[in-house]
Amino acid sequence: MKQAIFDQRIANIDTAEMRAKCDAERELAIQAKAFTHEFLKQGDIVITQTGVDRYGRILATVQRRGEDLGEALIAAGLARKWKG
């Protein structure tokens, strides 16, 4: 069975939830989604699976020409480092 896209996540970061009840959190999620879209459309993307989380979701890093998407989201204030 093919893994659904929503069963995957970027390793080592935590971002706001699109389904958040808080308007401010939802707005951060929208901004993170737009940032990610812009990052990905630049091309030369390398996705590396790093494991599976406790919910069975695939964890992966995403890089573009050596720049890590998770680190870029953190630097932009749209994610924080996942501490488990």
TORMI-400582 format. One line per field, with one value per atom (N, C-alpha, C, O): residue number from 1; x, y, z; atom name. Coordinates in steps of 0.02 Angstrom, whole numbers. Layout:
# TORMI-400582
resi	NUM / ...
X	X / ...
Y	Y / ...
Z	Z / ...
name	CA / ...
# end
This chain:
# TORMI-400582
resi	1 / 1 / 1 / 1 / 2 / 2 / 2 / 2 / 3 / 3 / 3 / 3 / 4 / 4 / 4 / 4 / 5 / 5 / 5 / 5 / 6 / 6 / 6 / 6 / 7 / 7 / 7 / 7 / 8 / 8 / 8 / 8 / 9 / 9 / 9 / 9 / 10 / 10 / 10 / 10 / 11 / 11 / 11 / 11 / 12 / 12 / 12 / 12 / 13 / 13 / 13 / 13 / 14 / 14 / 14 / 14 / 15 / 15 / 15 / 15 / 16 / 16 / 16 / 16 / 17 / 17 / 17 / 17 / 18 / 18 / 18 / 18 / 19 / 19 / 19 / 19 / 20 / 20 / 20 / 20 / 21 / 21 / 21 / 21 / 22 / 22 / 22 / 22 / 23 / 23 / 23 / 23 / 24 / 24 / 24 / 24 / 25 / 25 / 25 / 25 / 26 / 26 / 26 / 26 / 27 / 27 / 27 / 27 / 28 / 28 / 28 / 28 / 29 / 29 / 29 / 29 / 30 / 30 / 30 / 30 / 31 / 31 / 31 / 31 / 32 / 32 / 32 / 32 / 33 / 33 / 33 / 33 / 34 / 34 / 34 / 34 / 35 / 35 / 35 / 35 / 36 / 36 / 36 / 36 / 37 / 37 / 37 / 37 / 38 / 38 / 38 / 38 / 39 / 39 / 39 / 39 / 40 / 40 / 40 / 40 / 41 / 41 / 41 / 41 / 42 / 42 / 42 / 42 / 43 / 43 / 43 / 43 / 44 / 44 / 44 / 44 / 45 / 45 / 45 / 45 / 46 / 46 / 46 / 46 / 47 / 47 / 47 / 47 / 48 / 48 / 48 / 48 / 49 / 49 / 49 / 49 / 50 / 50 / 50 / 50 / 51 / 51 / 51 / 51 / 52 / 52 / 52 / 52 / 53 / 53 / 53 / 53 / 54 / 54 / 54 / 54 / 55 / 55 / 55 / 55 / 56 / 56 / 56 / 56 / 57 / 57 / 57 / 57 / 58 / 58 / 58 / 58 / 59 / 59 / 59 / 59 / 60 / 60 / 60 / 60 / 61 / 61 / 61 / 61 / 62 / 62 / 62 / 62 / 63 / 63 / 63 / 63 / 64 / 64 / 64 / 64 / 65 / 65 / 65 / 65 / 66 / 66 / 66 / 66 / 67 / 67 / 67 / 67 / 68 / 68 / 68 / 68 / 69 / 69 / 69 / 69 / 70 / 70 / 70 / 70 / 71 / 71 / 71 / 71 / 72 / 72 / 72 / 72 / 73 / 73 / 73 / 73 / 74 / 74 / 74 / 74 / 75 / 75 / 75 / 75 / 76 / 76 / 76 / 76 / 77 / 77 / 77 / 77 / 78 / 78 / 78 / 78 / 79 / 79 / 79 / 79 / 80 / 80 / 80 / 80 / 81 / 81 / 81 / 81 / 82 / 82 / 82 / 82 / 83 / 83 / 83 / 83 / 84 / 84 / 84 / 84
X	42 / 0 / 44 / 93 / 29 / 67 / 58 / 2 / 113 / 112 / 79 / 99 / 31 / -3 / 43 / 81 / 39 / 82 / 73 / 122 / 13 / 2 / 31 / 30 / 57 / 89 / 165 / 202 / 187 / 258 / 270 / 226 / 330 / 346 / 420 / 461 / 438 / 508 / 537 / 508 / 594 / 626 / 653 / 675 / 651 / 683 / 656 / 689 / 595 / 565 / 492 / 461 / 466 / 395 / 368 / 396 / 312 / 281 / 210 / 181 / 182 / 112 / 66 / 83 / 7 / -41 / -92 / -118 / -107 / -158 / -227 / -270 / -238 / -303 / -308 / -352 / -263 / -261 / -325 / -354 / -345 / -402 / -382 / -423 / -319 / -292 / -276 / -241 / -303 / -292 / -219 / -195 / -182 / -111 / -71 / -27 / -86 / -52 / -69 / -24 / -132 / -153 / -118 / -98 / -110 / -75 / -1 / 25 / 31 / 100 / 104 / 152 / 55 / 54 / 47 / 79 / 5 / -4 / 61 / 80 / 95 / 159 / 212 / 250 / 214 / 262 / 248 / 295 / 185 / 166 / 189 / 216 / 178 / 199 / 275 / 301 / 310 / 383 / 408 / 454 / 378 / 397 / 385 / 427 / 328 / 312 / 366 / 390 / 384 / 435 / 503 / 538 / 520 / 583 / 585 / 635 / 531 / 528 / 527 / 555 / 494 / 488 / 554 / 558 / 604 / 670 / 707 / 757 / 683 / 711 / 773 / 793 / 804 / 864 / 853 / 896 / 795 / 776 / 800 / 794 / 828 / 848 / 811 / 816 / 773 / 736 / 768 / 777 / 785 / 818 / 777 / 768 / 752 / 714 / 761 / 815 / 741 / 784 / 754 / 789 / 692 / 661 / 586 / 556 / 555 / 482 / 467 / 500 / 417 / 401 / 355 / 336 / 336 / 295 / 225 / 190 / 204 / 138 / 142 / 92 / 201 / 210 / 221 / 221 / 231 / 243 / 316 / 361 / 329 / 397 / 428 / 398 / 489 / 527 / 581 / 614 / 590 / 639 / 667 / 634 / 728 / 757 / 746 / 742 / 740 / 730 / 784 / 789 / 823 / 876 / 872 / 850 / 894 / 899 / 970 / 987 / 1009 / 1078 / 1115 / 1150 / 1107 / 1141 / 1106 / 1128 / 1053 / 1016 / 959 / 920 / 955 / 905 / 840 / 840 / 784 / 719 / 701 / 677 / 711 / 694 / 732 / 704 / 797 / 838 / 817 / 818 / 797 / 774 / 708 / 699 / 664 / 601 / 614 / 582 / 661 / 680 / 708 / 688 / 754 / 786 / 734 / 742 / 681 / 628 / 577 / 531 / 586 / 539 / 473 / 423 / 473 / 412 / 411 / 362 / 463 / 468 / 515 / 551 / 514 / 562 / 593 / 565 / 650 / 684 / 641 / 618 / 632 / 593 / 637 / 693 / 612 / 651 / 624 / 648 / 573 / 545 / 499 / 470
Y	-59 / 0 / 62 / 65 / 111 / 172 / 216 / 223 / 245 / 290 / 356 / 387 / 379 / 442 / 500 / 496 / 555 / 612 / 641 / 666 / 638 / 666 / 621 / 640 / 563 / 518 / 527 / 482 / 585 / 601 / 668 / 710 / 676 / 740 / 754 / 708 / 817 / 837 / 820 / 836 / 786 / 765 / 824 / 874 / 819 / 864 / 935 / 979 / 948 / 1013 / 1005 / 953 / 1059 / 1062 / 1127 / 1180 / 1122 / 1181 / 1188 / 1141 / 1246 / 1259 / 1213 / 1190 / 1200 / 1155 / 1194 / 1245 / 1169 / 1200 / 1194 / 1236 / 1142 / 1130 / 1163 / 1146 / 1209 / 1240 / 1280 / 1308 / 1282 / 1324 / 1397 / 1442 / 1409 / 1476 / 1507 / 1478 / 1567 / 1601 / 1615 / 1609 / 1635 / 1651 / 1590 / 1594 / 1532 / 1470 / 1450 / 1430 / 1456 / 1438 / 1483 / 1460 / 1547 / 1594 / 1574 / 1577 / 1554 / 1529 / 1467 / 1459 / 1423 / 1363 / 1381 / 1350 / 1429 / 1451 / 1481 / 1468 / 1520 / 1549 / 1495 / 1498 / 1445 / 1390 / 1350 / 1329 / 1340 / 1304 / 1343 / 1313 / 1408 / 1449 / 1450 / 1445 / 1455 / 1453 / 1388 / 1387 / 1333 / 1267 / 1260 / 1233 / 1284 / 1282 / 1319 / 1294 / 1379 / 1419 / 1383 / 1382 / 1353 / 1316 / 1258 / 1248 / 1221 / 1161 / 1179 / 1142 / 1233 / 1248 / 1273 / 1281 / 1286 / 1305 / 1245 / 1254 / 1184 / 1125 / 1099 / 1124 / 1047 / 1014 / 989 / 998 / 958 / 936 / 864 / 820 / 854 / 787 / 772 / 809 / 717 / 695 / 631 / 583 / 632 / 574 / 551 / 587 / 489 / 461 / 449 / 419 / 471 / 464 / 416 / 398 / 396 / 351 / 355 / 378 / 331 / 331 / 354 / 332 / 397 / 421 / 373 / 321 / 390 / 345 / 335 / 289 / 378 / 371 / 335 / 329 / 311 / 275 / 320 / 295 / 385 / 431 / 428 / 423 / 432 / 433 / 500 / 553 / 499 / 559 / 567 / 519 / 627 / 638 / 709 / 755 / 717 / 783 / 802 / 759 / 867 / 894 / 947 / 995 / 937 / 985 / 1009 / 973 / 1071 / 1101 / 1130 / 1178 / 1102 / 1125 / 1134 / 1184 / 1085 / 1085 / 1124 / 1120 / 1161 / 1198 / 1154 / 1126 / 1148 / 1106 / 1145 / 1199 / 1117 / 1150 / 1161 / 1215 / 1112 / 1119 / 1176 / 1216 / 1180 / 1233 / 1301 / 1351 / 1303 / 1365 / 1388 / 1448 / 1341 / 1358 / 1386 / 1433 / 1356 / 1379 / 1450 / 1494 / 1461 / 1527 / 1581 / 1638 / 1561 / 1609 / 1619 / 1659 / 1583 / 1589 / 1553 / 1568 / 1505 / 1469 / 1397 / 1361 / 1378 / 1311 / 1316 / 1366 / 1265 / 1260 / 1191 / 1144 / 1185 / 1121 / 1072 / 1089 / 1012 / 961 / 931 / 909 / 929 / 903 / 837 / 810 / 811 / 747 / 755 / 707
Z	0 / 0 / 0 / 38 / -40 / -47 / 15 / 40 / 39 / 97 / 77 / 27 / 115 / 101 / 119 / 167 / 82 / 94 / 164 / 193 / 192 / 258 / 313 / 371 / 295 / 342 / 341 / 362 / 317 / 314 / 348 / 349 / 375 / 406 / 402 / 397 / 406 / 406 / 474 / 526 / 473 / 535 / 574 / 544 / 639 / 686 / 690 / 718 / 664 / 673 / 694 / 686 / 722 / 741 / 713 / 723 / 677 / 648 / 674 / 702 / 664 / 683 / 643 / 588 / 671 / 640 / 598 / 620 / 539 / 496 / 528 / 516 / 568 / 600 / 669 / 709 / 684 / 750 / 763 / 717 / 825 / 844 / 851 / 844 / 865 / 874 / 806 / 765 / 794 / 730 / 717 / 660 / 769 / 761 / 741 / 698 / 771 / 753 / 682 / 644 / 664 / 595 / 544 / 490 / 560 / 514 / 506 / 450 / 560 / 555 / 512 / 473 / 518 / 477 / 403 / 360 / 387 / 318 / 291 / 234 / 332 / 311 / 300 / 252 / 345 / 338 / 274 / 240 / 259 / 198 / 136 / 89 / 135 / 78 / 71 / 16 / 127 / 127 / 98 / 57 / 121 / 97 / 22 / -14 / -2 / -73 / -113 / -164 / -91 / -126 / -125 / -176 / -69 / -62 / -112 / -147 / -116 / -159 / -233 / -274 / -252 / -323 / -354 / -415 / -312 / -337 / -368 / -402 / -355 / -386 / -350 / -298 / -381 / -354 / -283 / -240 / -270 / -204 / -191 / -234 / -132 / -110 / -45 / 4 / -45 / 14 / 40 / 3 / 104 / 134 / 194 / 242 / 190 / 246 / 304 / 295 / 363 / 422 / 474 / 522 / 466 / 514 / 511 / 462 / 564 / 572 / 642 / 690 / 650 / 717 / 753 / 726 / 814 / 854 / 827 / 848 / 780 / 749 / 681 / 647 / 664 / 601 / 541 / 484 / 552 / 496 / 476 / 518 / 411 / 385 / 402 / 391 / 430 / 444 / 391 / 372 / 366 / 314 / 318 / 342 / 294 / 284 / 212 / 168 / 200 / 132 / 121 / 160 / 69 / 54 / -18 / -63 / -27 / -93 / -99 / -63 / -143 / -153 / -87 / -76 / -42 / 22 / 77 / 135 / 62 / 113 / 140 / 101 / 205 / 237 / 248 / 277 / 225 / 232 / 305 / 322 / 347 / 417 / 450 / 486 / 436 / 464 / 436 / 472 / 373 / 342 / 374 / 385 / 388 / 422 / 492 / 514 / 527 / 595 / 590 / 628 / 543 / 535 / 518 / 538 / 482 / 463 / 519 / 512 / 574 / 630 / 619 / 652 / 573 / 556 / 583 / 572 / 618 / 648 / 708 / 716 / 748 / 803 / 802 / 773 / 833 / 836 / 876 / 931 / 850 / 885 / 939 / 925 / 999 / 1055 / 1081 / 1131 / 1047 / 1067 / 1122 / 1146
name	N / CA / C / O / N / CA / C / O / N / CA / C / O / N / CA / C / O / N / CA / C / O / N / CA / C / O / N / CA / C / O / N / CA / C / O / N / CA / C / O / N / CA / C / O / N / CA / C / O / N / CA / C / O / N / CA / C / O / N / CA / C / O / N / CA / C / O / N / CA / C / O / N / CA / C / O / N / CA / C / O / N / CA / C / O / N / CA / C / O / N / CA / C / O / N / CA / C / O / N / CA / C / O / N / CA / C / O / N / CA / C / O / N / CA / C / O / N / CA / C / O / N / CA / C / O / N / CA / C / O / N / CA / C / O / N / CA / C / O / N / CA / C / O / N / CA / C / O / N / CA / C / O / N / CA / C / O / N / CA / C / O / N / CA / C / O / N / CA / C / O / N / CA / C / O / N / CA / C / O / N / CA / C / O / N / CA / C / O / N / CA / C / O / N / CA / C / O / N / CA / C / O / N / CA / C / O / N / CA / C / O / N / CA / C / O / N / CA / C / O / N / CA / C / O / N / CA / C / O / N / CA / C / O / N / CA / C / O / N / CA / C / O / N / CA / C / O / N / CA / C / O / N / CA / C / O / N / CA / C / O / N / CA / C / O / N / CA / C / O / N / CA / C / O / N / CA / C / O / N / CA / C / O / N / CA / C / O / N / CA / C / O / N / CA / C / O / N / CA / C / O / N / CA / C / O / N / CA / C / O / N / CA / C / O / N / CA / C / O / N / CA / C / O / N / CA / C / O / N / CA / C / O / N / CA / C / O / N / CA / C / O / N / CA / C / O / N / CA / C / O / N / CA / C / O / N / CA / C / O / N / CA / C / O / N / CA / C / O / N / CA / C / O / N / CA / C / O
# end
